[in-house]
Amino acid sequence: MAEQNIAGANSTQQFVEIDKIKDGVVILKNGGLRAVIMVAGLNFELKSEEEQDIIISSYQDFLNSLDFSVQIAIHSRKLNIDNYLQKMEEIKVKEPNELLKNQISEYITFIRDFVKQNEIMTKNFFVVIPYEGAGLKDAKKGIMSILSFGKKKDNKKEQQESFDQQISQLRQRIDQVLTGLERIGLRSVVLNDDELIELYYNIYNPETIEKDLKKEKEK
């Protein structure tokens, strides 16, 4: 997926504050930098009271250790199982055993009907880490509005000279957040270029999966 297609049609690209995505960093048009960490969730309710207290205490320590603002976002989206069902169809075709082939066929039908009748949502958890150069302030907004704040830099030479230093500072913040999340017991990973493009494409095009599901329901 090309960088320029993050926001869909050309007519909407002017409203997207992303300049480019490179080396796992979102570079905004105003010179700000963003890194996005995806965090695995945990079932807090299944933990013992002692474990819950430890998690809460670790989370408080994590927040208190930060000297910069971060954004914690939850991205909910309808589950698209088309690729999964396609793989199951391919397995069914290759299966020589007729009994197993029929069972796979029944399984595919069951899954397809279940998803039609029940809107299954997927939830992904993200921590957005900002870094601003001179003249820009850290954001205190969500993953959508995080892309439009601050004043644009006028001195391009100064911006270019300090870019490597800004990247270095952002990397330090990333390491600090990853360490803090690990202490809480949360698995986390920094999104790469392709994952960032897919994430922001989905954010700016929330109707894509829903349209696909409607077409499936009409069949």
SVG drawing of the C-alpha trace seen along z (x, -y; Angstrom):
<svg xmlns="http://www.w3.org/2000/svg" viewBox="-29 -31 51 71">
<polyline fill="none" stroke="black" stroke-width="0.4" points="0.0,0.0 1.6,-3.3 2.1,-6.1 0.0,-8.5 -3.0,-6.2 -3.4,-6.5 -6.4,-8.8 -8.0,-7.3 -9.0,-9.7 -6.8,-12.6 -9.5,-15.1 -9.2,-14.1 -5.4,-14.0 -5.2,-17.7 -6.9,-17.0 -4.4,-14.4 -1.6,-15.8 0.8,-13.0 3.7,-13.9 5.3,-10.5 6.0,-7.3 9.6,-6.2 11.6,-3.7 8.7,-3.2 8.1,-6.9 5.1,-9.0 6.4,-12.4 3.8,-15.1 3.5,-18.1 4.2,-20.4 7.5,-18.7 6.2,-16.6 7.1,-12.9 5.0,-10.0 5.7,-6.4 2.9,-3.9 3.2,-0.9 0.6,1.9 -0.1,3.4 -1.6,6.8 -4.6,6.7 -5.0,8.8 -8.1,10.0 -8.0,8.0 -11.1,9.6 -9.5,13.1 -6.6,11.9 -6.5,12.4 -7.0,9.4 -3.3,9.4 -2.4,9.5 -4.8,6.7 -3.2,4.5 0.2,5.2 -1.0,4.3 -2.6,1.1 0.5,0.1 2.8,0.9 0.6,-1.2 0.7,-4.1 4.4,-3.9 4.6,-3.7 2.6,-6.9 4.5,-8.8 7.8,-7.9 7.0,-9.7 8.1,-13.3 6.2,-13.6 2.6,-13.0 1.4,-9.9 -1.9,-8.9 -3.6,-5.6 -6.1,-4.6 -8.4,-1.7 -9.3,-1.0 -12.5,1.1 -13.3,2.5 -15.7,5.1 -13.9,8.4 -13.3,9.3 -12.9,13.1 -12.9,13.3 -9.2,14.2 -9.6,16.9 -12.6,18.4 -10.7,18.4 -7.9,20.3 -10.3,22.9 -11.8,23.3 -8.3,24.0 -7.8,26.6 -11.1,28.2 -10.2,28.5 -6.9,30.2 -8.4,32.6 -8.6,36.1 -10.8,37.5 -14.4,36.9 -15.6,37.0 -13.1,34.3 -14.0,32.3 -17.6,32.3 -16.8,31.3 -14.6,28.4 -17.5,27.3 -19.9,27.4 -17.5,25.4 -17.1,22.8 -20.9,22.4 -21.2,22.2 -18.6,19.5 -20.0,17.5 -23.6,17.6 -22.4,16.8 -20.6,13.6 -23.6,12.6 -25.9,12.8 -23.4,11.4 -21.2,8.3 -17.9,9.4 -15.6,6.6 -11.8,6.6 -10.1,4.3 -6.5,3.2 -4.7,1.1 -2.1,-1.5 0.2,-3.9 1.1,-6.9 4.4,-8.5 4.9,-12.1 8.0,-14.2 8.0,-17.8 10.9,-19.9 11.5,-23.6 8.3,-25.6 5.9,-22.7 4.2,-21.4 3.4,-17.8 -0.1,-16.7 -2.7,-15.7 -5.3,-14.4 -6.3,-11.1 -4.9,-9.1 -7.1,-11.0 -6.7,-14.6 -3.0,-14.0 -2.2,-14.8 -3.4,-18.4 -1.8,-20.7 1.2,-23.0 2.7,-25.6 4.5,-24.8 8.2,-25.5 9.4,-28.2 13.1,-27.5 13.5,-24.4 17.3,-24.4 17.0,-24.3 14.4,-21.6 16.7,-19.4 19.7,-20.0 17.9,-18.8 16.0,-15.9 18.5,-13.2 18.5,-14.5 14.7,-14.5 14.6,-10.8 17.1,-9.9 15.0,-11.6 11.9,-9.8 13.7,-6.4 14.6,-7.1 11.0,-7.7 10.0,-4.5 12.5,-2.5 11.2,-4.1 7.6,-3.2 8.4,0.3 10.3,0.9 7.4,-0.5 4.8,1.7 7.0,4.8 7.1,4.1 3.3,4.1 3.3,7.5 2.0,6.2 3.5,7.5 4.1,4.6 5.6,4.0 6.5,0.9 4.6,0.8 6.7,0.8 6.0,-1.2 3.5,1.3 1.6,1.7 1.5,-2.1 0.1,-2.6 -2.5,0.0 -3.5,-1.4 -4.0,-5.0 -5.6,-3.8 -8.2,-2.0 -8.7,-5.0 -9.3,-7.3 -11.4,-4.7 -13.6,-3.1 -16.3,-2.3 -14.2,0.2 -14.9,3.3 -18.5,2.4 -19.2,2.1 -17.7,5.5 -19.8,7.0 -23.0,5.5 -22.2,7.0 -21.7,10.4 -25.0,10.2 -26.8,9.4 -25.6,12.6"/>
</svg>
